[in-house]
């Protein structure tokens, strides 16, 4: 891994100072498989909405086996408000079946095994690797992609390419933390359409400061 630049260290120190270094997961869950299902539901949906849905969902389907045996149409209704409910329901049932039949109800640990589950891409797999197995992982969501470009950490649009760029510039001890901090930063300061540039504590490092935002 390349040596971490002075500029990057300064940015991370400011994020640490502002948001702390505690690992926080914004999705509510009690078991590893619940986090996996919640993360699948979070695609194109807010964490707050997912948490509202899973509050009842995880009571109704309180085991992986119940998800595996779920009626797809009924599950679609249960998760309707998260959007893309048809594909999500189909993938959750298929994912639960494979976890039960192939992995005896346990989540696999490797990126390859996780992405072999229905509905699980690199982002979801890295959420699991980071939060459940504490393996250094970079989760590239909409906030991370947008803000990493503004900070000059990447010029890429493809999330996988962004992930690999960030792996080159960020120290491993901040791979998981960076996502947690940037989510807060993206919601509170560096919003997509109306970022608070005037009061931003990272504005001296931002390529967009002073430009008209759209």
C-alpha beads as a LAMMPS data file, in Angstrom:
LAMMPS data file: protein, C-alpha beads

214 atoms
213 bonds

1 atom types
1 bond types

-500.0 500.0 xlo xhi
-500.0 500.0 ylo yhi
-500.0 500.0 zlo zhi

Masses

1 110.0

Atoms # bond

1 1 1 0.000 0.000 0.000
2 1 1 1.243 3.475 -0.861
3 1 1 2.326 5.790 1.903
4 1 1 -0.537 7.907 3.247
5 1 1 -0.030 11.521 2.215
6 1 1 0.110 14.432 4.636
7 1 1 -3.022 15.864 3.006
8 1 1 -4.962 12.633 3.509
9 1 1 -3.852 12.417 7.139
10 1 1 -5.081 15.974 7.722
11 1 1 -8.489 15.190 6.196
12 1 1 -8.880 12.013 8.276
13 1 1 -7.802 13.811 11.454
14 1 1 -10.508 16.438 10.890
15 1 1 -13.126 13.727 10.273
16 1 1 -12.000 11.917 13.441
17 1 1 -12.240 15.160 15.406
18 1 1 -15.705 15.970 14.094
19 1 1 -17.324 12.519 14.148
20 1 1 -15.174 10.400 16.454
21 1 1 -13.717 6.979 15.752
22 1 1 -16.506 4.740 17.013
23 1 1 -17.844 2.157 14.576
24 1 1 -21.528 2.893 14.029
25 1 1 -23.985 0.997 11.844
26 1 1 -27.038 3.020 10.852
27 1 1 -29.069 -0.076 10.042
28 1 1 -30.740 -1.783 13.001
29 1 1 -30.081 -5.490 13.451
30 1 1 -29.514 -8.145 16.100
31 1 1 -28.037 -11.000 14.072
32 1 1 -25.576 -11.071 11.149
33 1 1 -28.226 -12.337 8.711
34 1 1 -30.542 -9.497 9.723
35 1 1 -27.848 -6.988 8.763
36 1 1 -27.454 -8.742 5.420
37 1 1 -31.184 -8.518 4.668
38 1 1 -31.370 -4.920 5.884
39 1 1 -28.463 -4.000 3.614
40 1 1 -30.144 -5.640 0.619
41 1 1 -33.260 -3.589 1.415
42 1 1 -31.209 -0.385 1.689
43 1 1 -30.417 -0.268 -2.039
44 1 1 -31.962 2.956 -3.389
45 1 1 -33.624 3.488 -0.009
46 1 1 -32.828 5.445 3.131
47 1 1 -31.586 3.698 6.255
48 1 1 -34.405 5.342 8.214
49 1 1 -37.030 3.780 5.932
50 1 1 -35.342 0.367 6.094
51 1 1 -35.284 0.516 9.898
52 1 1 -39.022 1.273 9.945
53 1 1 -39.692 -1.738 7.717
54 1 1 -37.391 -4.204 9.465
55 1 1 -38.822 -3.389 12.890
56 1 1 -41.905 -5.429 11.963
57 1 1 -40.278 -7.582 9.292
58 1 1 -37.801 -9.200 11.684
59 1 1 -40.603 -10.025 14.101
60 1 1 -42.677 -11.690 11.396
61 1 1 -39.710 -13.521 9.876
62 1 1 -37.621 -14.165 12.962
63 1 1 -35.480 -16.932 11.438
64 1 1 -33.631 -17.375 8.173
65 1 1 -35.765 -20.434 7.533
66 1 1 -38.899 -18.283 7.560
67 1 1 -37.388 -15.954 4.970
68 1 1 -36.366 -18.957 2.867
69 1 1 -39.936 -20.297 2.970
70 1 1 -41.595 -16.904 2.486
71 1 1 -44.249 -16.352 -0.156
72 1 1 -42.733 -13.881 -2.599
73 1 1 -45.901 -11.852 -3.166
74 1 1 -46.470 -11.550 0.578
75 1 1 -42.855 -10.528 1.181
76 1 1 -43.157 -7.954 -1.594
77 1 1 -46.026 -6.345 0.306
78 1 1 -44.042 -6.442 3.551
79 1 1 -41.102 -4.541 1.997
80 1 1 -43.044 -2.512 -0.582
81 1 1 -42.074 0.911 0.783
82 1 1 -38.329 0.252 0.337
83 1 1 -38.709 0.321 -3.452
84 1 1 -37.649 -2.275 -6.056
85 1 1 -39.613 -4.685 -3.883
86 1 1 -40.032 -7.377 -6.548
87 1 1 -36.313 -7.962 -7.056
88 1 1 -35.529 -7.443 -3.381
89 1 1 -38.098 -10.042 -2.277
90 1 1 -36.909 -12.521 -4.905
91 1 1 -33.261 -12.030 -3.899
92 1 1 -33.920 -12.205 -0.155
93 1 1 -35.726 -15.545 -0.512
94 1 1 -32.983 -16.966 -2.749
95 1 1 -30.264 -15.610 -0.457
96 1 1 -31.907 -17.072 2.637
97 1 1 -32.259 -20.447 0.920
98 1 1 -28.584 -20.585 0.025
99 1 1 -27.548 -19.525 3.524
100 1 1 -29.680 -22.287 5.033
101 1 1 -28.799 -25.026 2.560
102 1 1 -25.141 -24.272 1.802
103 1 1 -23.883 -22.436 4.873
104 1 1 -26.116 -23.944 7.601
105 1 1 -27.492 -20.545 8.524
106 1 1 -24.119 -18.870 8.976
107 1 1 -22.869 -15.973 6.877
108 1 1 -19.783 -16.757 4.789
109 1 1 -16.780 -14.549 5.375
110 1 1 -15.042 -14.067 2.050
111 1 1 -15.923 -11.456 -0.539
112 1 1 -16.268 -14.156 -3.185
113 1 1 -18.707 -16.232 -1.129
114 1 1 -20.747 -13.230 -0.061
115 1 1 -21.097 -11.888 -3.600
116 1 1 -22.202 -15.362 -4.636
117 1 1 -25.417 -14.799 -2.679
118 1 1 -28.471 -13.422 -4.486
119 1 1 -28.754 -9.648 -4.204
120 1 1 -25.284 -9.209 -2.713
121 1 1 -22.790 -7.006 -4.549
122 1 1 -19.449 -5.652 -3.353
123 1 1 -21.054 -2.839 -1.356
124 1 1 -23.312 -5.184 0.633
125 1 1 -20.510 -7.723 1.033
126 1 1 -18.188 -5.042 2.397
127 1 1 -20.835 -3.868 4.871
128 1 1 -20.957 -7.434 6.218
129 1 1 -17.177 -7.894 6.184
130 1 1 -16.653 -4.636 8.037
131 1 1 -19.467 -4.764 10.582
132 1 1 -19.703 -8.505 11.259
133 1 1 -16.204 -9.847 10.639
134 1 1 -14.267 -6.603 11.256
135 1 1 -12.240 -7.117 8.106
136 1 1 -10.931 -3.812 6.732
137 1 1 -13.404 -2.980 3.959
138 1 1 -14.399 0.125 2.033
139 1 1 -18.098 0.594 1.399
140 1 1 -18.793 2.871 -1.563
141 1 1 -22.260 4.365 -1.302
142 1 1 -23.571 7.553 -2.903
143 1 1 -22.021 9.772 -0.213
144 1 1 -18.622 8.112 -0.389
145 1 1 -18.475 8.308 -4.180
146 1 1 -19.576 11.946 -4.373
147 1 1 -17.407 13.265 -1.555
148 1 1 -14.330 11.221 -2.431
149 1 1 -14.407 12.864 -5.862
150 1 1 -14.758 16.306 -4.304
151 1 1 -11.794 15.583 -2.031
152 1 1 -9.710 14.407 -4.981
153 1 1 -9.361 10.820 -3.772
154 1 1 -10.800 9.483 -7.036
155 1 1 -12.006 10.613 -10.444
156 1 1 -13.968 7.437 -11.104
157 1 1 -17.742 6.945 -11.378
158 1 1 -17.819 3.161 -11.087
159 1 1 -18.121 2.170 -7.389
160 1 1 -15.654 -0.711 -7.732
161 1 1 -13.030 1.596 -9.236
162 1 1 -13.719 4.142 -6.492
163 1 1 -13.237 1.398 -3.906
164 1 1 -9.851 0.445 -5.319
165 1 1 -8.742 4.084 -5.524
166 1 1 -9.661 4.589 -1.869
167 1 1 -7.774 1.432 -0.887
168 1 1 -4.663 3.056 -2.354
169 1 1 -4.943 6.369 -0.493
170 1 1 -6.580 5.522 2.845
171 1 1 -4.859 3.665 5.696
172 1 1 -6.515 0.347 6.533
173 1 1 -7.488 1.502 10.013
174 1 1 -9.810 4.037 8.364
175 1 1 -11.365 1.883 5.655
176 1 1 -14.522 1.099 7.638
177 1 1 -14.453 4.342 9.597
178 1 1 -14.250 6.536 6.487
179 1 1 -17.644 5.309 5.279
180 1 1 -19.265 5.910 8.671
181 1 1 -17.835 9.425 8.914
182 1 1 -18.601 10.356 5.306
183 1 1 -22.245 9.309 5.674
184 1 1 -22.611 11.809 8.524
185 1 1 -20.629 14.442 6.621
186 1 1 -22.708 13.884 3.487
187 1 1 -25.993 14.206 5.354
188 1 1 -25.064 17.194 7.509
189 1 1 -22.570 19.249 5.481
190 1 1 -21.699 18.048 1.992
191 1 1 -25.129 17.382 0.569
192 1 1 -25.426 16.524 -3.119
193 1 1 -27.427 19.544 -4.231
194 1 1 -26.910 22.239 -1.623
195 1 1 -23.651 21.609 0.224
196 1 1 -22.814 23.941 3.106
197 1 1 -19.518 25.032 1.604
198 1 1 -19.222 28.230 3.655
199 1 1 -19.192 26.353 6.965
200 1 1 -17.480 23.154 5.772
201 1 1 -14.460 22.125 7.828
202 1 1 -12.957 20.374 4.803
203 1 1 -13.461 23.193 2.286
204 1 1 -9.729 23.879 1.862
205 1 1 -9.337 20.322 0.527
206 1 1 -12.392 20.353 -1.754
207 1 1 -12.172 20.711 -5.521
208 1 1 -15.753 22.000 -5.658
209 1 1 -15.514 24.852 -3.134
210 1 1 -16.492 28.095 -4.753
211 1 1 -18.104 26.460 -7.773
212 1 1 -21.811 26.661 -8.434
213 1 1 -23.439 23.451 -7.203
214 1 1 -26.285 21.791 -9.075

Bonds

1 1 1 2
2 1 2 3
3 1 3 4
4 1 4 5
5 1 5 6
6 1 6 7
7 1 7 8
8 1 8 9
9 1 9 10
10 1 10 11
11 1 11 12
12 1 12 13
13 1 13 14
14 1 14 15
15 1 15 16
16 1 16 17
17 1 17 18
18 1 18 19
19 1 19 20
20 1 20 21
21 1 21 22
22 1 22 23
23 1 23 24
24 1 24 25
25 1 25 26
26 1 26 27
27 1 27 28
28 1 28 29
29 1 29 30
30 1 30 31
31 1 31 32
32 1 32 33
33 1 33 34
34 1 34 35
35 1 35 36
36 1 36 37
37 1 37 38
38 1 38 39
39 1 39 40
40 1 40 41
41 1 41 42
42 1 42 43
43 1 43 44
44 1 44 45
45 1 45 46
46 1 46 47
47 1 47 48
48 1 48 49
49 1 49 50
50 1 50 51
51 1 51 52
52 1 52 53
53 1 53 54
54 1 54 55
55 1 55 56
56 1 56 57
57 1 57 58
58 1 58 59
59 1 59 60
60 1 60 61
61 1 61 62
62 1 62 63
63 1 63 64
64 1 64 65
65 1 65 66
66 1 66 67
67 1 67 68
68 1 68 69
69 1 69 70
70 1 70 71
71 1 71 72
72 1 72 73
73 1 73 74
74 1 74 75
75 1 75 76
76 1 76 77
77 1 77 78
78 1 78 79
79 1 79 80
80 1 80 81
81 1 81 82
82 1 82 83
83 1 83 84
84 1 84 85
85 1 85 86
86 1 86 87
87 1 87 88
88 1 88 89
89 1 89 90
90 1 90 91
91 1 91 92
92 1 92 93
93 1 93 94
94 1 94 95
95 1 95 96
96 1 96 97
97 1 97 98
98 1 98 99
99 1 99 100
100 1 100 101
101 1 101 102
102 1 102 103
103 1 103 104
104 1 104 105
105 1 105 106
106 1 106 107
107 1 107 108
108 1 108 109
109 1 109 110
110 1 110 111
111 1 111 112
112 1 112 113
113 1 113 114
114 1 114 115
115 1 115 116
116 1 116 117
117 1 117 118
118 1 118 119
119 1 119 120
120 1 120 121
121 1 121 122
122 1 122 123
123 1 123 124
124 1 124 125
125 1 125 126
126 1 126 127
127 1 127 128
128 1 128 129
129 1 129 130
130 1 130 131
131 1 131 132
132 1 132 133
133 1 133 134
134 1 134 135
135 1 135 136
136 1 136 137
137 1 137 138
138 1 138 139
139 1 139 140
140 1 140 141
141 1 141 142
142 1 142 143
143 1 143 144
144 1 144 145
145 1 145 146
146 1 146 147
147 1 147 148
148 1 148 149
149 1 149 150
150 1 150 151
151 1 151 152
152 1 152 153
153 1 153 154
154 1 154 155
155 1 155 156
156 1 156 157
157 1 157 158
158 1 158 159
159 1 159 160
160 1 160 161
161 1 161 162
162 1 162 163
163 1 163 164
164 1 164 165
165 1 165 166
166 1 166 167
167 1 167 168
168 1 168 169
169 1 169 170
170 1 170 171
171 1 171 172
172 1 172 173
173 1 173 174
174 1 174 175
175 1 175 176
176 1 176 177
177 1 177 178
178 1 178 179
179 1 179 180
180 1 180 181
181 1 181 182
182 1 182 183
183 1 183 184
184 1 184 185
185 1 185 186
186 1 186 187
187 1 187 188
188 1 188 189
189 1 189 190
190 1 190 191
191 1 191 192
192 1 192 193
193 1 193 194
194 1 194 195
195 1 195 196
196 1 196 197
197 1 197 198
198 1 198 199
199 1 199 200
200 1 200 201
201 1 201 202
202 1 202 203
203 1 203 204
204 1 204 205
205 1 205 206
206 1 206 207
207 1 207 208
208 1 208 209
209 1 209 210
210 1 210 211
211 1 211 212
212 1 212 213
213 1 213 214
